[in-house]
Amino acid sequence: MNYMLYWLLLLIIPLAASANVKMTYNKYSEVSNRRGITADEVARRILDSNGLYNIRIERIKGNLTDHFDPTANVIRLSDSVYGKTSVAAIGVAAHECGHAVQHAEQYAPIVIRSKMVPVTNLCSRLSYILIVLGICLSFNEVLINIGIILFLAVVAFQLITLPVEFNASSRALATLESDAILDTDEVPKARKVLRAAALTYVASLITAIIQLLRLIAMSRRSD
């Protein structure tokens, strides 16, 4: 792969995905739901309807820093979501509730991903260290190949993340529609926000694959 093209792809793909989600969210953050219900109220309603009374909802600083923390049993909604009535904010809050339900039901992909986190973090750090060492030692093939094998864990993690995120969005949209939280014409707007967010994870997977291909090309060059 051309060196310049490699770096352009690594730069452009995540930036484009991030810009898309921000643009989409900003667009639909201007559209309030007709019932006037806030995102945190929606989250509480969804959690309670699934029997997850023990999960708290907290506000955190930032923009779209929303997440579910299974270790603390808390859904944290960002300043741009908490207390907001937009269809965008409600979609994001419902998505995080989808993750909470996944954990409660022991949804297989999220269980696998959770167990992969410490392994992936370790493999990610070690892979680059070994590859750099391999290059410094006159392209030591063994070290580079071990680094590539470890980097496969990063690709696998990004891959298993996709069904987790897409499923959480599907659960969110189904609940918003079936429980009549949003009107029929409001659901597609929330769907566009969640789809844009999901594309950031697709971008992360593509980026990881590009990095893997680059590493493989480097290892072949050392032959």
QUIKA-V669616 format. One record per pair of residues at least 4 apart in sequence whose C-alpha atoms are under 8 Angstrom apart, sorted by sequence separation. I is the first residue (numbers start at 1). J is the second residue. D is the distance in Angstrom with one decimal. If there is no record, write none. Layout:
i=[I | I]
j=[J | J]
d=[D | D]
This chain:
i=[1 | 2 | 3 | 4 | 5 | 6 | 7 | 8 | 9 | 10 | 11 | 12 | 13 | 14 | 15 | 16 | 17 | 18 | 19 | 20 | 21 | 22 | 23 | 24 | 25 | 26 | 27 | 32 | 33 | 37 | 38 | 39 | 40 | 41 | 42 | 43 | 44 | 45 | 46 | 47 | 48 | 61 | 69 | 70 | 77 | 78 | 80 | 85 | 86 | 87 | 88 | 89 | 90 | 91 | 92 | 93 | 94 | 95 | 96 | 97 | 98 | 99 | 100 | 101 | 102 | 103 | 106 | 107 | 108 | 109 | 110 | 111 | 112 | 113 | 115 | 116 | 117 | 118 | 119 | 120 | 121 | 122 | 123 | 124 | 125 | 126 | 127 | 128 | 129 | 130 | 131 | 132 | 133 | 134 | 135 | 136 | 140 | 141 | 142 | 143 | 144 | 145 | 146 | 147 | 148 | 149 | 150 | 151 | 152 | 153 | 154 | 155 | 156 | 157 | 158 | 159 | 160 | 161 | 162 | 163 | 164 | 165 | 166 | 167 | 168 | 169 | 170 | 171 | 172 | 173 | 174 | 175 | 176 | 177 | 182 | 183 | 184 | 185 | 186 | 187 | 188 | 189 | 190 | 191 | 192 | 193 | 194 | 195 | 196 | 197 | 198 | 199 | 200 | 201 | 202 | 203 | 204 | 205 | 206 | 207 | 208 | 209 | 210 | 211 | 212 | 213 | 214 | 215 | 216 | 217 | 218 | 219 | 1 | 37 | 47 | 48 | 60 | 68 | 69 | 77 | 84 | 85 | 102 | 106 | 134 | 135 | 139 | 175 | 176 | 177 | 182 | 47 | 60 | 68 | 69 | 84 | 134 | 175 | 176 | 177 | 68 | 69 | 82 | 103 | 133 | 134 | 177 | 47 | 67 | 68 | 81 | 102 | 103 | 134 | 66 | 67 | 80 | 81 | 134 | 135 | 66 | 67 | 133 | 134 | 177 | 66 | 81 | 133 | 176 | 65 | 66 | 81 | 131 | 132 | 44 | 64 | 65 | 130 | 131 | 43 | 64 | 130 | 131 | 173 | 63 | 64 | 66 | 131 | 58 | 60 | 62 | 63 | 64 | 77 | 130 | 131 | 40 | 56 | 57 | 58 | 59 | 60 | 61 | 62 | 63 | 64 | 130 | 131 | 173 | 55 | 56 | 57 | 58 | 59 | 60 | 61 | 62 | 63 | 129 | 173 | 54 | 55 | 56 | 57 | 58 | 59 | 60 | 127 | 128 | 55 | 57 | 59 | 127 | 75 | 126 | 127 | 75 | 127 | 169 | 59 | 127 | 126 | 127 | 75 | 169 | 66 | 124 | 66 | 123 | 124 | 68 | 123 | 67 | 68 | 124 | 66 | 70 | 123 | 124 | 68 | 123 | 68 | 166 | 70 | 120 | 165 | 119 | 120 | 162 | 165 | 40 | 120 | 162 | 117 | 161 | 162 | 40 | 116 | 39 | 40 | 41 | 39 | 40 | 158 | 38 | 39 | 40 | 113 | 38 | 39 | 38 | 39 | 158 | 159 | 38 | 39 | 43 | 113 | 158 | 37 | 38 | 42 | 46 | 112 | 113 | 36 | 52 | 39 | 40 | 43 | 47 | 110 | 155 | 158 | 39 | 42 | 43 | 46 | 50 | 109 | 110 | 33 | 38 | 39 | 42 | 109 | 32 | 33 | 40 | 47 | 155 | 32 | 33 | 39 | 43 | 47 | 109 | 110 | 154 | 155 | 31 | 32 | 39 | 109 | 30 | 31 | 29 | 31 | 155 | 28 | 29 | 28 | 29 | 28 | 29 | 152 | 151 | 25 | 148 | 99 | 102 | 148 | 148 | 98 | 99 | 98 | 97 | 98 | 96 | 95 | 98 | 95 | 98 | 145 | 94 | 97 | 144 | 95 | 95 | 94 | 141 | 94 | 139 | 91 | 141 | 91 | 94 | 140 | 141 | 139 | 87 | 87 | 91 | 95 | 87 | 90 | 91 | 88 | 92 | 87 | 88 | 91 | 92 | 87 | 91 | 88 | 46 | 42 | 35 | 35 | 34 | 33 | 34 | 33 | 33 | 28 | 28 | 28 | 24 | 25 | 24 | 21 | 24 | 21 | 20 | 21 | 17 | 21 | 17 | 18 | 17 | 14 | 17 | 14 | 13 | 14 | 14 | 13 | 10 | 9 | 10 | 6 | 6 | 1 | 1]
j=[5 | 6 | 7 | 8 | 9 | 10 | 11 | 12 | 13 | 14 | 15 | 16 | 17 | 18 | 19 | 20 | 21 | 22 | 23 | 24 | 25 | 26 | 27 | 28 | 29 | 30 | 31 | 36 | 37 | 41 | 42 | 43 | 44 | 45 | 46 | 47 | 48 | 49 | 50 | 51 | 52 | 65 | 73 | 74 | 81 | 82 | 84 | 89 | 90 | 91 | 92 | 93 | 94 | 95 | 96 | 97 | 98 | 99 | 100 | 101 | 102 | 103 | 104 | 105 | 106 | 107 | 110 | 111 | 112 | 113 | 114 | 115 | 116 | 117 | 119 | 120 | 121 | 122 | 123 | 124 | 125 | 126 | 127 | 128 | 129 | 130 | 131 | 132 | 133 | 134 | 135 | 136 | 137 | 138 | 139 | 140 | 144 | 145 | 146 | 147 | 148 | 149 | 150 | 151 | 152 | 153 | 154 | 155 | 156 | 157 | 158 | 159 | 160 | 161 | 162 | 163 | 164 | 165 | 166 | 167 | 168 | 169 | 170 | 171 | 172 | 173 | 174 | 175 | 176 | 177 | 178 | 179 | 180 | 181 | 186 | 187 | 188 | 189 | 190 | 191 | 192 | 193 | 194 | 195 | 196 | 197 | 198 | 199 | 200 | 201 | 202 | 203 | 204 | 205 | 206 | 207 | 208 | 209 | 210 | 211 | 212 | 213 | 214 | 215 | 216 | 217 | 218 | 219 | 220 | 221 | 222 | 223 | 6 | 42 | 52 | 53 | 65 | 73 | 74 | 82 | 89 | 90 | 107 | 111 | 139 | 140 | 144 | 180 | 181 | 182 | 187 | 53 | 66 | 74 | 75 | 90 | 140 | 181 | 182 | 183 | 75 | 76 | 89 | 110 | 140 | 141 | 184 | 55 | 75 | 76 | 89 | 110 | 111 | 142 | 75 | 76 | 89 | 90 | 143 | 144 | 76 | 77 | 143 | 144 | 187 | 77 | 92 | 144 | 187 | 77 | 78 | 93 | 143 | 144 | 57 | 77 | 78 | 143 | 144 | 57 | 78 | 144 | 145 | 187 | 78 | 79 | 81 | 146 | 74 | 76 | 78 | 79 | 80 | 93 | 146 | 147 | 57 | 73 | 74 | 75 | 76 | 77 | 78 | 79 | 80 | 81 | 147 | 148 | 190 | 73 | 74 | 75 | 76 | 77 | 78 | 79 | 80 | 81 | 147 | 191 | 73 | 74 | 75 | 76 | 77 | 78 | 79 | 146 | 147 | 75 | 77 | 79 | 147 | 96 | 147 | 148 | 97 | 149 | 191 | 82 | 150 | 150 | 151 | 100 | 194 | 92 | 150 | 93 | 150 | 151 | 96 | 151 | 96 | 97 | 153 | 96 | 100 | 153 | 154 | 99 | 154 | 100 | 198 | 103 | 153 | 198 | 153 | 154 | 198 | 201 | 77 | 157 | 201 | 157 | 201 | 202 | 81 | 157 | 81 | 82 | 83 | 82 | 83 | 201 | 82 | 83 | 84 | 157 | 83 | 84 | 84 | 85 | 204 | 205 | 85 | 86 | 90 | 160 | 205 | 85 | 86 | 90 | 94 | 160 | 161 | 85 | 101 | 89 | 90 | 93 | 97 | 160 | 205 | 208 | 90 | 93 | 94 | 97 | 101 | 160 | 161 | 85 | 90 | 91 | 94 | 161 | 85 | 86 | 93 | 100 | 208 | 86 | 87 | 93 | 97 | 101 | 163 | 164 | 208 | 209 | 86 | 87 | 94 | 164 | 86 | 87 | 86 | 88 | 212 | 86 | 87 | 87 | 88 | 88 | 89 | 212 | 212 | 88 | 212 | 164 | 168 | 215 | 216 | 167 | 168 | 168 | 168 | 169 | 168 | 168 | 171 | 169 | 172 | 219 | 169 | 172 | 219 | 171 | 172 | 172 | 219 | 173 | 219 | 172 | 222 | 173 | 176 | 222 | 223 | 222 | 182 | 186 | 190 | 194 | 187 | 190 | 191 | 189 | 193 | 189 | 190 | 193 | 194 | 190 | 194 | 193 | 175 | 181 | 181 | 182 | 182 | 182 | 183 | 183 | 186 | 189 | 190 | 193 | 192 | 193 | 193 | 193 | 196 | 196 | 196 | 197 | 196 | 200 | 199 | 200 | 200 | 200 | 203 | 203 | 203 | 204 | 207 | 207 | 207 | 207 | 210 | 210 | 214 | 214 | 217]
d=[7.1 | 6.1 | 6.6 | 6.2 | 6.1 | 6.3 | 6.1 | 5.8 | 5.7 | 7.0 | 6.4 | 5.8 | 6.3 | 6.0 | 6.0 | 6.0 | 6.4 | 6.3 | 6.0 | 6.0 | 5.9 | 6.0 | 6.2 | 6.4 | 5.8 | 6.9 | 7.7 | 7.0 | 7.1 | 6.5 | 6.3 | 6.2 | 6.2 | 6.2 | 6.2 | 6.1 | 6.0 | 6.1 | 6.4 | 6.4 | 5.4 | 7.7 | 5.8 | 6.7 | 5.9 | 5.8 | 7.2 | 6.8 | 6.3 | 6.0 | 6.4 | 6.2 | 6.0 | 6.1 | 6.5 | 6.4 | 6.2 | 6.7 | 6.6 | 6.3 | 6.2 | 6.3 | 6.3 | 6.1 | 5.9 | 6.2 | 7.4 | 6.3 | 6.2 | 6.1 | 6.0 | 6.4 | 6.2 | 6.4 | 7.7 | 5.8 | 6.1 | 6.3 | 6.1 | 5.9 | 6.4 | 6.2 | 5.7 | 6.8 | 6.5 | 6.1 | 6.1 | 6.0 | 6.1 | 5.9 | 6.2 | 6.1 | 6.1 | 6.8 | 4.2 | 8.0 | 6.4 | 6.0 | 6.2 | 6.1 | 6.2 | 6.2 | 6.3 | 6.2 | 6.5 | 7.6 | 7.7 | 6.8 | 6.1 | 6.1 | 6.3 | 6.1 | 6.2 | 6.2 | 6.9 | 8.0 | 6.9 | 6.2 | 6.0 | 5.7 | 6.2 | 6.3 | 6.2 | 6.1 | 6.1 | 6.2 | 6.1 | 6.1 | 6.2 | 6.2 | 5.9 | 5.6 | 6.0 | 6.4 | 5.7 | 6.5 | 7.8 | 7.6 | 6.7 | 6.1 | 6.3 | 6.7 | 6.4 | 6.0 | 6.1 | 6.3 | 6.1 | 6.3 | 7.0 | 7.5 | 6.7 | 6.1 | 6.3 | 6.3 | 6.3 | 6.0 | 6.1 | 6.2 | 6.2 | 6.2 | 6.2 | 6.2 | 6.2 | 6.2 | 6.2 | 6.1 | 6.3 | 6.3 | 6.3 | 6.3 | 6.5 | 6.9 | 6.5 | 6.9 | 4.9 | 5.4 | 7.8 | 7.6 | 5.4 | 5.3 | 6.2 | 6.9 | 5.0 | 6.3 | 5.0 | 6.3 | 7.4 | 7.9 | 4.9 | 6.2 | 6.1 | 6.5 | 7.9 | 6.0 | 6.2 | 7.8 | 4.4 | 7.8 | 5.7 | 7.2 | 4.4 | 7.6 | 7.5 | 7.0 | 7.9 | 6.7 | 6.9 | 7.4 | 6.0 | 6.2 | 4.7 | 6.9 | 7.3 | 7.5 | 7.6 | 5.5 | 7.2 | 7.4 | 5.0 | 7.4 | 5.5 | 6.8 | 7.2 | 5.2 | 6.7 | 4.6 | 7.4 | 8.0 | 7.1 | 7.1 | 5.3 | 7.2 | 6.2 | 7.9 | 7.4 | 7.9 | 5.5 | 5.5 | 4.6 | 7.7 | 5.8 | 6.2 | 7.8 | 6.9 | 5.8 | 7.9 | 8.0 | 8.0 | 6.9 | 6.1 | 5.5 | 6.2 | 6.5 | 7.0 | 7.3 | 5.4 | 7.1 | 6.5 | 5.6 | 6.2 | 5.6 | 5.9 | 5.5 | 5.8 | 5.3 | 7.3 | 5.3 | 7.6 | 7.6 | 4.9 | 4.6 | 4.8 | 4.8 | 5.0 | 4.9 | 5.5 | 7.2 | 8.0 | 7.7 | 6.8 | 7.1 | 5.2 | 6.2 | 5.9 | 6.2 | 5.8 | 6.3 | 7.3 | 6.5 | 7.1 | 7.3 | 6.7 | 3.9 | 6.8 | 7.0 | 6.4 | 7.5 | 7.8 | 8.0 | 6.2 | 5.4 | 7.4 | 5.6 | 8.0 | 6.3 | 7.7 | 6.9 | 7.8 | 5.1 | 5.9 | 5.8 | 6.3 | 6.0 | 7.5 | 7.6 | 7.4 | 7.3 | 6.6 | 6.3 | 6.7 | 7.4 | 6.6 | 6.6 | 7.4 | 5.6 | 6.5 | 7.7 | 5.7 | 7.7 | 8.0 | 7.6 | 6.9 | 6.5 | 7.8 | 7.3 | 7.0 | 7.8 | 6.8 | 6.3 | 5.5 | 7.9 | 5.8 | 5.9 | 7.3 | 7.4 | 5.9 | 7.9 | 6.6 | 5.1 | 5.7 | 5.1 | 6.1 | 6.7 | 6.3 | 4.4 | 7.7 | 8.0 | 6.4 | 5.1 | 5.7 | 7.6 | 6.7 | 7.3 | 7.8 | 6.8 | 5.8 | 8.0 | 5.7 | 7.9 | 5.7 | 6.5 | 8.0 | 6.5 | 7.6 | 4.5 | 7.3 | 5.9 | 6.9 | 7.3 | 6.3 | 7.7 | 6.0 | 7.0 | 8.0 | 7.0 | 7.6 | 5.2 | 5.7 | 6.9 | 7.9 | 5.6 | 3.9 | 5.7 | 5.8 | 6.3 | 7.8 | 6.8 | 5.8 | 7.1 | 6.4 | 5.2 | 5.9 | 7.9 | 5.9 | 6.3 | 6.1 | 5.0 | 7.7 | 7.9 | 6.8 | 6.6 | 6.4 | 5.1 | 5.3 | 6.6 | 7.5 | 7.1 | 5.9 | 7.0 | 7.9 | 7.5 | 6.5 | 7.1 | 7.7 | 5.6 | 4.4 | 7.8 | 6.9 | 7.3 | 5.5 | 5.7 | 5.2 | 5.8 | 6.8 | 7.8 | 7.3 | 6.3 | 7.4 | 5.1 | 4.9 | 6.5 | 7.7 | 7.8 | 7.0 | 6.5 | 7.4 | 7.6 | 7.5 | 7.3 | 5.5 | 7.8 | 6.8 | 5.1 | 7.8 | 7.8 | 7.5 | 7.3 | 7.4 | 7.9 | 6.8 | 5.4 | 7.2 | 7.0 | 5.5 | 6.7 | 6.1 | 7.7 | 7.6 | 7.9 | 7.8 | 7.7 | 6.6 | 7.6 | 7.9 | 7.2 | 6.8 | 7.7 | 7.5 | 7.3 | 5.7 | 5.8 | 6.8 | 6.9 | 4.8 | 6.4 | 5.4 | 7.5 | 7.7 | 6.3 | 6.4 | 5.1 | 6.8 | 6.5 | 5.8 | 6.0 | 6.8 | 7.6 | 7.2 | 5.9 | 7.6 | 7.7 | 7.5 | 7.7 | 6.7 | 7.5]
